[in-house]
């Protein structure tokens, strides 16, 4: 009995000792957990503080960027991958009006612009000229547009160009006086012949024709000078390219027939609409075709092929440049004498001419008119293999030509 009680007492003692060990372990574990929780709280607080600092820094950066966007003299428009305006500054609103944010960019273009077909520049409906540059958003789909009002800059450039043209005219007055004096002296000479009472009727008629020819030359020279001085200012007419070329064919037909030349017009131009000055563009094409006629005549005479037919081909088509902007490319090609390389660099210089009866302003005026229409002009030629004159002009889309 005593042995049993002793065993029970020893069991209780062992159990109590085990309980104390477990209790100490629990206490130690709890203490460790408390310490760990404290460390994690400190780390979380530090991470939270760092995160708040980062957010505060980003917010400051965003505020600085927003103030910078508002301070920019140019309009900034951010377009997402769906073509919708996501963000803009007040300058963009000033240029194109509200609303902008949340609106399709194409709708804004139709609402605010006359045309976007002029390359990097466009005209607002209030007449201001805007330069537009486009940049991708990087990895995100969409674009950033920078719109800058260049109306005053273009006006100053036009004024500077005009002063340069007037300066060029001033520097070349001696040459101009010589060019005017020659046909004028011829006209006076033929007029003196008309005073002769014994002149035969056919001689009388020939003198009249000579006088008229010299006076027409003077008139052409004065007209070229006036267009050159004005810079070939562009108009706002909507011009049907097909009708323009048909009119060119009709106007030039007598000259073509008289000089044994044929003018061929190719290309589907019925859908091509241009904007500008109809008369100025027609005059440009007449000038270029007339140059081709003279080149064909010179080539045929120099090669003893006076009876050979001169061929002039005008082709026009729509071209889409890398930025997706539609333009018209027109080529005027002939089978004439061609232009030597050393002369190609000078053909657009004012008063430079290789023709005895030339004004030296024809191609200069052509270039001024094309540039005034936001176009480009170039020449590709090889001696003896004819010449090709290229013209690139912006095209109106269907919506613009309907307005």
C-alpha positions in Angstrom: 0.0 0.0 0.0 2.8 2.3 1.0 4.7 1.4 -2.1 1.7 2.2 -4.3 1.3 5.6 -2.6 5.1 6.2 -3.1 4.7 5.4 -6.8 1.8 7.8 -7.1 3.7 10.6 -5.4 6.7 10.0 -7.7 4.3 10.1 -10.7 2.8 13.4 -9.6 6.3 14.8 -8.9 7.4 13.7 -12.4 4.3 15.2 -14.0 4.7 18.5 -12.2 8.3 18.6 -13.3 7.3 18.0 -16.9 4.6 20.6 -16.6 7.2 23.1 -15.4 9.4 22.3 -18.4 6.5 22.7 -20.8 5.5 25.9 -19.1 9.0 27.3 -19.4 9.1 26.4 -23.1 5.7 28.0 -23.7 6.9 31.1 -21.8 10.1 31.2 -23.9 8.2 30.6 -27.1 5.7 33.4 -26.3 8.5 35.7 -25.5 10.1 34.9 -28.8 6.8 35.4 -30.6 6.3 38.7 -28.8 9.8 39.8 -29.9 9.2 38.7 -33.5 5.9 40.4 -33.6 7.6 43.6 -32.4 10.3 43.2 -35.1 7.7 42.6 -37.8 5.7 45.6 -36.6 8.8 47.7 -36.8 9.6 46.4 -40.3 6.0 47.0 -41.4 6.1 50.5 -40.0 9.4 51.2 -41.7 8.0 49.8 -45.0 4.8 51.8 -44.6 6.8 54.9 -44.0 9.0 54.3 -47.0 6.0 53.5 -49.1 4.3 56.7 -48.0 7.5 58.6 -48.7 7.6 57.1 -52.2 3.9 57.9 -52.8 4.5 61.5 -51.6 7.5 61.8 -53.9 5.5 60.4 -56.8 2.6 62.8 -56.0 5.1 65.7 -55.9 6.5 64.6 -59.2 3.1 64.2 -60.7 2.2 67.7 -59.5 5.4 69.1 -61.0 4.7 67.4 -64.3 1.2 68.7 -64.3 2.4 72.3 -63.5 5.0 71.8 -66.3 2.3 70.7 -68.8 0.2 73.7 -67.9 3.3 76.0 -68.2 4.2 74.7 -71.7 3.4 77.2 -74.5 2.3 74.1 -76.6 -0.7 71.9 -76.3 -0.2 68.4 -75.1 -2.7 65.6 -75.8 -2.3 62.0 -74.6 -4.2 59.4 -76.7 -4.8 55.9 -75.6 -4.7 52.7 -77.7 -8.4 53.2 -78.7 -7.7 56.7 -80.1 -9.5 58.4 -77.1 -8.0 61.5 -75.5 -6.9 60.4 -72.0 -5.2 63.6 -70.8 -4.5 67.2 -72.1 -3.4 70.5 -70.9 -5.1 73.9 -70.9 -3.2 75.1 -74.0 -4.6 72.1 -76.0 -8.1 73.2 -74.8 -7.4 76.8 -75.9 -6.4 75.6 -79.3 -9.1 73.1 -80.0 -11.9 73.9 -77.5 -13.7 71.7 -75.1 -14.5 68.9 -74.6 -11.2 67.0 -75.2 -10.8 64.3 -72.5 -12.8 61.2 -73.2 -13.4 62.1 -76.9 -12.2 60.3 -79.9 -9.2 62.1 -81.5 -10.7 61.7 -85.0 -13.9 63.5 -83.8 -11.8 66.4 -82.4 -10.0 66.6 -85.8 -13.2 66.9 -87.7 -14.5 69.5 -85.2 -11.5 71.7 -84.9 -9.3 71.4 -88.0 -9.8 72.5 -91.7 -7.3 69.8 -92.8 -4.6 67.5 -91.4 -3.2 66.7 -94.9 -0.3 69.1 -94.8 2.3 66.9 -93.3 3.4 68.0 -89.8 1.3 71.1 -89.9 -2.5 71.7 -89.9 -4.9 74.6 -90.1 -7.5 75.2 -87.4 -11.0 76.4 -88.4 -10.2 79.8 -86.9 -7.3 80.1 -89.4 -4.4 79.4 -87.0 -1.6 77.1 -88.2 -0.6 74.4 -85.8 2.6 72.2 -85.9 1.9 68.7 -84.7 4.5 66.2 -83.6 3.7 62.6 -82.5 5.5 60.3 -80.1 4.6 56.8 -78.9 3.9 56.1 -75.2 6.6 53.5 -75.1 5.4 50.1 -74.0 1.9 51.4 -73.6 -0.4 51.6 -76.6 -1.2 55.2 -77.6 0.5 58.4 -78.5 1.5 61.8 -77.2 0.8 64.8 -79.4 2.5 68.1 -79.1 0.6 71.0 -80.8 2.3 74.3 -81.3 0.8 77.5 -82.7 3.1 78.5 -85.5 0.9 81.1 -87.1 3.1 84.1 -86.2 6.2 82.1 -87.1 4.9 81.3 -90.5 3.8 84.9 -91.0 7.3 86.1 -90.1 8.8 83.4 -92.4 6.5 84.5 -95.2 7.5 88.2 -94.6 11.2 87.2 -94.5 10.8 85.2 -97.7 9.0 88.1 -99.4 11.8 90.5 -98.4 14.3 88.0 -99.7 12.4 87.8 -103.0 12.2 91.6 -103.2 15.9 91.8 -102.4 16.6 89.3 -105.2 14.5 91.4 -107.6 16.5 94.5 -106.5 19.8 92.8 -107.1 18.7 91.6 -110.5 17.3 94.9 -111.8 20.1 95.3 -114.3 19.3 91.9 -115.8 15.6 92.6 -115.7 16.1 96.0 -117.4 18.0 94.2 -120.2 15.3 91.6 -120.5 12.6 94.4 -120.8 14.7 96.6 -123.0 15.2 93.9 -125.7 11.6 93.1 -126.5 10.7 96.8 -126.0 13.4 97.9 -128.5 12.1 95.2 -131.0 8.6 96.5 -130.6 9.7 100.1 -131.3 11.6 99.0 -134.3 8.6 97.2 -135.8 6.4 100.1 -135.0 8.8 102.4 -136.9 8.4 100.1 -139.9 4.6 100.4 -139.8 5.0 104.1 -140.4 6.3 103.4 -143.9 3.6 104.1 -146.3 4.9 101.9 -149.0 4.9 98.7 -146.9 3.2 95.7 -148.4 0.1 94.3 -146.5 1.8 91.0 -145.7 4.9 92.9 -144.3 2.5 95.1 -142.4 0.8 92.0 -140.9 4.2 90.4 -140.0 5.3 93.5 -138.2 2.0 93.6 -136.2 2.5 89.9 -135.2 6.1 90.6 -134.2 5.0 93.5 -132.0 2.3 91.4 -130.4 4.7 88.6 -129.7 7.2 91.0 -128.0 4.4 92.6 -126.0 3.1 89.2 -124.9 6.6 88.4 -123.7 6.7 91.6 -121.7 3.3 90.8 -120.2 4.5 87.3 -119.3 7.6 88.7 -117.7 5.6 91.2 -115.6 3.2 88.5 -114.5 6.0 86.2 -113.4 7.6 89.0 -111.4 4.3 89.8 -109.6 3.7 86.1 -108.7 7.3 85.8 -107.6 7.1 88.9 -105.4 3.8 87.8 -103.8 5.1 84.3 -103.2 2.3 82.4 -104.9 -0.1 82.7 -102.1 -2.4 79.8 -101.6 -6.2 80.0 -101.7 -9.0 78.0 -100.1 -10.8 76.7 -103.2 -11.6 73.0 -103.4 -10.1 71.9 -106.7 -11.0 68.7 -108.6 -7.8 67.3 -110.0 -9.5 65.6 -112.9 -11.1 68.9 -114.1 -7.8 70.7 -113.6 -6.0 68.3 -115.9 -8.8 68.4 -118.5 -8.5 72.2 -118.5 -4.8 71.9 -118.9 -5.3 69.7 -121.9 -7.7 72.2 -123.6 -5.5 75.2 -122.8 -2.3 73.6 -124.1 -3.8 71.9 -127.2 -3.0 74.7 -129.7 0.6 74.9 -128.5 0.9 71.1 -128.7 -0.4 70.9 -132.2 1.7 73.9 -133.4 4.9 72.2 -132.1 4.2 68.6 -133.0 3.8 67.4 -129.5 1.3 65.1 -127.8 0.1 65.4 -124.2 -1.0 62.2 -122.5 -2.8 62.3 -119.1 -2.9 59.1 -117.1 -4.2 58.0 -113.7 -7.5 57.9 -111.9 -7.8 61.4 -110.7 -11.6 61.7 -110.2 -11.4 61.1 -106.5 -8.5 63.5 -105.9 -9.5 66.9 -104.3 -7.0 69.6 -103.6 -7.3 72.9 -101.7 -5.7 76.1 -102.9 -5.7 78.6 -105.8 -7.1 77.0 -109.0 -5.6 79.6 -111.3 -2.2 79.4 -109.7 -2.0 75.6 -110.0 -3.2 75.7 -113.6 -0.5 78.3 -114.4 2.1 76.0 -112.8 1.1 73.1 -114.9 1.0 75.2 -118.1 4.5 76.5 -117.3 5.8 72.9 -116.8 4.1 71.6 -120.0 5.4 74.6 -122.0 8.9 73.9 -120.7 8.5 70.3 -121.9 7.3 71.4 -125.3 10.4 73.6 -125.7 12.7 70.8 -124.5 11.2 68.4 -127.1 11.6 71.0 -129.9 15.2 71.7 -128.9 16.0 68.0 -128.7 14.4 67.3 -132.1 16.2 70.2 -133.8 19.6 69.2 -132.3 19.2 65.6 -133.5 17.8 66.4 -137.0 14.5 64.9 -136.0 12.4 68.0 -136.6 9.4 65.8 -137.7 9.5 63.6 -134.6 6.6 63.9 -132.2 7.4 65.3 -128.8 5.7 63.2 -126.1 4.7 64.6 -122.7 3.0 62.4 -120.2 1.2 63.7 -117.0 0.4 61.0 -114.4 -1.3 61.6 -111.0 -2.1 59.2 -108.2 -2.7 59.1 -104.4 0.2 58.2 -102.2 0.3 57.4 -98.5 3.4 58.5 -96.7 4.8 56.8 -93.6 2.7 58.9 -91.3 -0.5 57.8 -93.0 -1.1 61.2 -94.6 -2.6 61.1 -98.1 -0.9 63.2 -100.8 -1.1 63.4 -104.5 2.0 62.8 -106.6 2.0 64.2 -110.1 4.8 63.6 -112.6 5.3 65.6 -115.8 7.6 63.6 -118.1 8.9 64.4 -121.6 11.2 62.9 -124.2 13.1 66.1 -124.7 16.7 67.1 -124.4 17.0 66.6 -120.6 18.8 68.9 -118.2 22.6 68.6 -117.4 23.5 67.9 -113.8 25.2 71.2 -113.3 22.1 73.1 -114.4 19.6 71.1 -112.3 21.0 72.7 -109.2 20.3 76.2 -110.6 17.0 75.9 -112.4 15.0 77.3 -109.4 17.3 80.4 -109.0 15.5 83.7 -109.8 16.4 85.1 -113.3 18.5 82.0 -114.2 17.7 80.9 -117.7 19.3 79.1 -120.7 16.7 80.4 -123.1 17.3 83.5 -125.2 13.7 84.6 -124.7 13.3 83.3 -121.1 12.4 85.4 -118.1 14.3 83.3 -115.6 11.3 83.3 -113.3 9.2 80.5 -114.6 10.4 77.6 -112.4 11.0 80.0 -109.5 7.3 81.0 -109.6 6.4 77.3 -109.9 8.3 76.5 -106.8 6.8 79.4 -104.9 3.3 78.3 -105.8 3.8 74.7 -104.9 5.4 75.6 -101.5 2.5 78.0 -100.8 0.2 74.9 -101.2 2.3 73.0 -98.6 3.7 70.9 -101.4 7.2 69.8 -102.7 8.8 70.0 -106.1 11.7 68.1 -107.6 13.3 67.4 -111.0 14.8 64.1 -112.2 16.6 64.4 -115.6 19.5 63.0 -117.6 20.8 64.7 -120.7 19.4 63.2 -123.9 16.8 61.1 -122.0 14.2 63.7 -121.2 13.1 65.2 -117.8 10.6 64.4 -115.1 9.2 67.1 -112.8 7.5 65.7 -109.7 4.9 67.5 -107.5 3.6 66.3 -104.2 0.5 68.1 -102.8 -1.8 67.4 -99.8 -5.2 65.9 -100.6 -8.5 66.7 -99.0 -10.4 63.7 -97.7 -14.1 63.2 -98.5 -15.4 64.9 -95.3 -13.2 68.0 -96.0 -14.1 68.3 -99.7 -17.8 68.0 -98.9 -17.7 71.0 -96.5 
